[in-house]
Amino acid sequence: MKKEIRVVELFAGVGGFRIGLEGASDAFKTIWNNQWEPSTKHQDASLVYQARFGKKGHCNEDINTIATSDIPDHDLLVGGFPCQDYSVAATLSRSGGIEGKKGVLWWQIYRILNEKGDNRPPYLFLENVDRIINSPANQRGRDFAIILASLADLGYIVEWRVINAADYGFPQRRKRTYIVAYQKSSVVASKVENAKQWTLFEGVLAKAFPFTIKDNIEREFTIDGDIKNVSDNFNKGKKDSPFEDAGIMIDRQVYTTKSTPTYAGDIRQTLGDILVDESFVPEEFFISDEELPKWQYEKGAKKINRISKEGYEYVFSEGGMAFPDYLDKPSRTMITGEGGNAPSRFKHVVQTPSGKYRRLIPIELERLNMFPDNHTLHAEVSDGRRAFLMGNALVCGVVQEVGKSLYKFIYGKAPISHNPIHIQREAQPKLELSLFDNLTTPIACNTPKKTVVLDETKHLLIGLVKDDNAEYFLDGVPTKIYYTGKTRNFPSTIALNNLYYFMPYIKGKGVRDCYLIRIARIGNKAEIHPETNDKEPRLVFELELIKQFPNYINIQPNILYTYRDTTLGYILSQVK
């Protein structure tokens, strides 16, 4: 029996499937992956993926252009394919194949599986939004029926579950449809004896996420006709989808039931469990007193008179939302619009122990999806884009549990992993230096200034200068190299890619000198002071003095460690 389960990851995003599967077992080895964001020049997800996992086997090209022969043979195909209209345009008379709507990526999965022929993978693990079992609105369940029928015709048995991550102890109420399929000739398929028993108790998904039948709802039916016929006629004229949130399909015979989760675990994570210490939060994430009423309005109940495009008057209404978000419950579902400081109904807002209101920082958004801290941190990826990437991601913990279950069915024993997903989070996280191993450019690189016009919107880094090197910043030298304290204590929430200004905070004096950060990189003390032979990693700056204020500014920067990220405007506003 092979020791490895070779994985191909399609629509990889920032690697949620990979993290979950590697957390499940060392046997899962991702040998090839594809991530391409259409209609965008800046491939943020691909940059992050390569920085975390390396360039080997990574493909940042449109999957529509990739020949199946370029994709290595594998044992498990995984991917979170986009939710689109899966209807079939036509039957291809010459090839006998099927043609889906242009740009719909499900058909790329089908193409790859079909063209692999006898070498197609024995196992599939796919993810989509929960509403896929009910779409589209004018033909409920058709899209899911197309997917199931397509896989049946390729020789797969398919089971599925709609799983809300919070129902099984995870920190976010994120509901998604998970699909596990296996070739009839596979080890797993040989264990299926009864469709109902497999769905309820014995299957891969049932073992990972137990449930009971809800409201005695069960259905059995057949998906008839070729794919084009399914596309045109499945459930036509019916109001409701025949698919419930759990089920199995064998040879196009469907058993499906409505589920009630049963979770016996001891751990139930909440939003409060994933928050960092308030001192680690950059100033820009706090909501000012002036902006707070706007947030309260967006979160509150409202009725608004509106006029439609057709000229009809109507009342738009929506109920109120919790404000701030509850800390003793799992968070609401995170969406792609989580980033940015504009008031929004859907962004999370928490209240700190000091009574302030703030948005969630990127590291906390990562934790809601159970990614490693600062997984999306990259010199070329903004905080707003990091939020977008997490809004598109899945909960890695769900993948991990399914991966464990699948491994047990294949090998008949419990898996071992040296990279399990950690759920215990530090309130004072530290920067993982390996995040910068593959960076070819400095963390920050700004152009030297001949004339000075201070931009108060730019990010400012305050460095707490200790007594033993205070004189270094009092010697009047305009340009210098400065190394920080040990970098592993560098707060992971600082937006390294946005750094622009630096001000040394002289203990007992405050701040006075404003420097331009020309270059920021990972280095060590010995390159500046060779006599020390100190090779511990440090954050190293090349600084250009651009402004010296007449007097020291006495501020309360709340520096608990060495650093604090804020904006220049905020500091200048503190001048008494």
N, C-alpha and C positions, 0 to 999 in steps of 0.2 A: 504494500500500500504506500502511495506517495506520502512524503512527509509534509509537503507544501500544498496549499490551496492557492493556485495562481489566480490573481484577481485583476480584472480590467475594470477601470472606473470611468464611466462616461458622465459628461456634464458634472465634472468633479467639484466645481466651486472651489472652496478652500480646503477640501479634503475631509469632510465630515464622515463619509463612509470609511475612508482609510483609518481615521483615528478610532472609530468605533470597532472596526474589525481587528485592528492591531491590539486594541484593548481587550478583545475577546480571546484571541489566541495568537501565539507566535507563528502558527501554521499559515495564517493569511499573509500572502506576499503580493503587494500591488506591483505588477510588472509593466503596466502601461496605463496611462490615463489621458483624458482629453478634457480641456477646458477652453472654451471660446465664447466670448461675449460679443454677439453681433452688434453692428452699428455703433461701435465704440473703438476709439484708437487706443485708449489706456486700459489695458487688460489687467485690472487690479487683482482679480481672483487668481489669475495665472501667475502673477508676480508673487503673491503670497504663497501659493502652492509650491512653486519652485524654491522659494526661500526656505520653506520648512522641510521639504522632502527631496530637494535636488532636481536637477534637470534630466537625469536619466529616466527614460520612459515617459517623459512628459511631452504632450503634443498640444500646442497652442495654435491650432488651425481649425477652420470650420469643418465639423464632422461630416457635412454634406460632401466635402471634397476628398475625404480620406478613403482610400481603397481598402476594402476588407482584408486584402492580402498584406497590408501594412500593419494590421492589428495582430499581435501574436496570439496563438492558441492559448486558451485559458480554461480554468475550471469554474470560475464564478464571475458573472457579469453583474455589476452594480451601477446604480445611477439614479439620481432624482431628476427625471425628465420633466420638462415644462408642461403645464396644463394648457392644452389648446383644443381646437376643434379637430377631432381625429377622423372625420368623415373621409370616405373613399371617393376619389374623383372619377375613376374609371377602371375597368378591367383591361389590362394590357393583353391584347389578343396574340401578339407575337411571342411574348415571353411567358404568358400564362400567370404572370405575377399580379401584384396589386400596386396601385398608386394612390398614396394619400395626398392630402392637401400640401402644397408646397410650403416648405419651412417648418413643418410639424415634425418635431424630433423623435416622436415615437416611431415613425417610419424608418428612421435611421437605425434604431434598435432592431426593428424587424429585418431590415436589409442585411445588417451584419450577421444576425442569427441565421437567416435564410442562406446567405452566401457562404457561411462557414460549413454548411452541409453536415457531413458526418463528424466534423471537428467542432461543431457548435458546443458551447459550454454546457455541462450537465446541470448547472445551477444558476439561477437568476435571483437577484435581490434588488427590488426597485421601490421607489418612493414617489408619492404624488400628493396633491392636496386632497382633503377628505371629500370634497364635492365631486371628485371624478366619478364616483359610483352613481351620481345622480345627473350628470351632464349629458347633453345640453338641455336647456330649459324646454325646448320644443319637442324633445324626444328622449325622455328621461331614461338614463342608463345605457344609451346607445354607445357612448364612447368606451365605457368599460367593457361592454359586450364585444366590441371590435377588438380590444386588446386581448381579452380572454380567448376569443375564437382564433385570433392570429397565433397565439401561443399554442393552443390545442392543435392546430394544423401543423405546427413545427414539432409536435411530439412532447409537449410539456404538460404536466399536472400543475395546477396553480392554486395556491391558497392565499387569502388576503385577510387583513384586519385594519380597521380604522382605529388608531390608538391615540389617545390623549396622553401625552407624556406625564402630565401631572397626576393622572390616575394611578401611576405606578411609582410614585415617590420622587419624580424629577421636578426641577424647580420652575417649569414653565408649562402653562396650559396651551400646548401646541398640538393640534389634532392633525394627523396625517394618515394617508392610506399607505400601508406597507404590503408589498407583493413578494411572495417567495414562490419560485417555480423550480421544478426539477424534471429532468428527462425521465421518461418511463423506464429507461434502462439503468437508471442511477440507483445507488444504494438506498437513498431516502425513499424513492418511489416504491421500492420492493417492500417497504414496511407498511404501506397504506392498504388497509383491508376494508374499512367501512368509512364512507365519506363523512357521515355525521359524527362518528366517534373521533375521527381524525381532527375534524374542525373544533370539536368541543374539548377534547382531552389529550389526544395523542400526537397532534401535529407539531411542526416546528414553531409556529406562532403561538399555539395553545400552551406549549411548555414554557415559552419565554414570557408570555403575558396571559395568565389564566383568566377565565371569565365564565359566567353562567348565562343561560338564555334569558332574555328580557321579554316580558309580556307574552311568553309562549309563541313568539313569532318565528316561524320557520317556513321556508319555501324550497321547492324543487322544480326545476324546469330545464329545458334543452335550448341551447342557442343554435337555431337551424339556419341553413343556407350558406352560400359562399360569402366571402367578406363583403363584397359589394351589396349583396342582399341584406346582410346584417346592417350595413350602413344605412340603407334606404328604408328598411322596414321594421327593425327591432323595436318593440314596444311602442309602435307608432299609434298615436291617438290616446295613449294612456297618460294619466296625470302623475303617477308615481313610478319611481324606479323599482324593478323587481329585486334589485340587489340590496341586501342589508349590510351592516358594517363588519360582518365576518362570514367566511364561506370558503368553498373549495370548488374547483371545476376539474372533472376527469372526463376526457373524451367528449367535451362540450356539455356534459351533464353537470348541472349546477345544484349544489346544496348551499343555502344561505340562511343566516339567522341573525337576529338582533341581540347584541351582547350587553352585559353588565359586568364591568371589570371587578375582579377579586384580587386584592393586593394584601399580602400578609407580611410584607416587609416592615422592618423597624424604622427605616429612614424615610422621612417625608420632608423634602427640601422646600424651603420657602424663598420668596424674594429677599427677605432680610438675611438669609443665610449666605447670599452671594455678594453682599455689599462690602466695599472696602472701607477702611477708616476714613473719616471725613477729611483728615489732614492730607490725604493723598489725592483729593479731587481738585483738578485745576479750576481756577476762578471762573472761567467761562461757562462752566456747567451749572453754576449756581444761578438761581432766578432772582433778579433784583426786585425790590419792593415796587418799583415802577411797572415792571412787567408782570407781576403776580396777578393783578386783576384780569389781564388778557388770558392767562392760563385758566383762571377760575371760570371765565366765560366759556372758553372752549370745552371745558370738562362738564359744564353744567347743562341742565335740561333747557330746551329752548323750542319755541315755535316761531317760524318766520314765514311771512307771506311772500310767495314767489309767483312768477309767471313763466310758464313753459314756453318752449320754442314755437309751439303752435298757438300761443296766445291765451292759454287757459290759466286761470288763477288757482293756486292751491296753497295749502299750508304745509310747509316742511317742518317736521317735528322730530326730536330725538331726546331720549332720556338722559339723565345725568350719569356720570361715571364717578367712581371713587377718586377723591382728590384730597390728599395724596394717595398713591397706591398702597394697598395693604402690605405690610411687611411680614405678617404671620401667615400668609397664604402663598401658593405658587403665583408667579407673575402672570399677567395677561399675555396673550400671544404677541410676540414681537413682529413688527412689519418692517419693510425696507425703508420706510420714511422715518425711522427712529432717530436719525442723525439731524444735526442742525439745531440752532437755538430758537427758531421761530415757534411761538405758541402753537400747540396742536392737541387735538382731542385724543390722539392715539399714542403719543409718546408717553413713556413712563416718567413719573415724577415722584420722588420720595422726600420725606422730611427727615433731616438729620437730627442727631441728639442735641445739637445746639439750637434747633428750631428753624433752621434754614430749609428752603426748598431747592431741590436740584434735579437735573436730568441724570440718567445713567451714563457712565463713562464706558468707552469701548471694552475695557477688560470685564466689566460687569455684564455687558451684552454677550460677550463670549462665554461667560460662565452660565448664563441662562440656557445656552445650547450645549453646555458641558465641554467646550473646547478648552485647551490649555490656556493659561493666562498669557495675554499678548500674542496669541496665535496670529492675528491679523496685523500686528505691528510691522510696518515696513516704511522705509524712508520715502517711498514714492506714493504712499496710500494715505489719504487724509482721514481724519476721524469720522467725517461724514460718510465716506465710502466704506470705512470699517463697519459702521452701523448698517449700511446697505448690504454688505456681504453677510452679516449675521441675520438680517431679515430674510435672506434667501436660503439660509442654511437649515439643517435639521438638528435634532437633539441627538448628539453622539451616543448618549447612554442607551437609547432605544436600539440603535444599530449594534452596540456591544452585546446586549442581551440576546438579540436575534442571532448574532454571530456565534455566541456560546452554544445556543440551542442547535444551530445547524451543524456545528462541529461535532457535538455529541451524537447526532444522528449518523454522521459520516463515519466517525471513528469509534463510536461506542464507548467513549470515556470522556471524563471532564477535561476541558481545555486548560492550558497553562499560558499565561501572558506575562511578559516582563514590562509591558506598557499599559497596565490597566488605567482606566479613567479614574482620576482622583476626585472625590466629592468633598473632601475636607479642604476648605479654602482659607487662606490667610487674610486677615483684615489688613495686614501691611505687606502686600506682595512685593517681591523683588524681581528685578529684571533678569531674564534668562539670556545670557550673552550669546548663546548659540543662534539666536534669532538674527544676528548680524554677520554670521559666518560667510554668507554668500553675497553680501552686498559689495558691489563694485564701486560705489560712489560714497562719499562722506554722508553722514547722517544729515548734516546741514551744510550748505555751501552757498554763501552770499557774496555778492560783488562788493569790493572795497568802495568806500564813499569818499568823494572829493568835496562835496558839499553836504551839509547835514540838514535834513528836514525830518524830524522825528514823526514816525507813524505810530500813533497811539493804539492802533488796532492790532499791531504785531505782537507775537508771543514773546514774553520776557522770561528769562530764567534767572532766578535769584540764587546766588551761591553763598552759603553761610561760611564766611572766612574765619578760621580759627586763629587764636592768638599767635600761634607759632609761625604763621605765614601772612599775617595782616600787613606787615611792612612791604610785602611783595606788591600790594596794590596801592601803596602810598609813595612809590618811588618816582612817579611822574612819567614812566615809560609808556608811550602811546600805543605800541603794539607788542603783544606778548603771547606766549604759550602758557596755558593754565591747565593743570590736571586736577581732577576732582578727587574726592575720597574714593574708597573702594567701590567699584561700579556695581557690584552685586547688590548694594544697598540703594541703588538708584531707583527712585519710585517708578514703577512700571506705568503709571498713568500719564507721565509727562509726554506731550506730543513731540517726540524727537524730530519728526519730519517737519515741524512747523517752527522750530527755534529760529529766532532772529536777533534779539538783544540779550545782553547779559549784564547784570549789575551785581557787584560784590557787596554782600551785607557784612560790614565790619562790626564785629561784636562791640557793643557799647556806643556805637556811633550811628549806624543805620546805613543808608545807601546814598551815594553821591555821583559816582562815575558810571556812565552808560557806554557800553561797548557794543560794537557790531560783532556777532558771531560769524566769522568768515568761514571757518571749517569746524565741524564737530565730528569726532570719530572715536573708535575704541582704541586705546593705546595702553601705556603703562608709565609709571613714575620714572623708571630707569632711563628712558629715552630723553628726559628733561634733566634729571639728576642721576647721571651714571654711577656716581659713588654709592648710591643706595642699593643698587642691584635689585631693586624692587620690581618684579615682573607681574605683580597682581594687576588684573585688568582695571583700567581707569577710563573715565570719559575725558578726552583731551580736546581742548578748544584752542583755536587760533583766534585771538581777540584784537580788534581795532578800536581804540578809544575814539569816540565820536562826539561826546558831550560830557561836560563836567558842570554840575549844578553848583551855585554859589555856596550852598550849605548842605549838610547832610539831612536827608529826609528820614525822620523818625517814624517808622511804620511798624505795624504788628503783622509780619508776614506769616505767622503761624508755622514757622519752620520747626518741625520736630526732628527732621533729619538734616541733610545738607542742602536740599534743593527744594525749590518751589516754582511751579510753572503758573504764570498769570499773563496779563497783558500790560504793556507799558502804560496805557491810559489809566488802568486801575491803580497802579502805584502812584502816578502823578496826581490822581484824585485824592490821595491820602495826605497830601501836603497841607499842613494846618496854616 
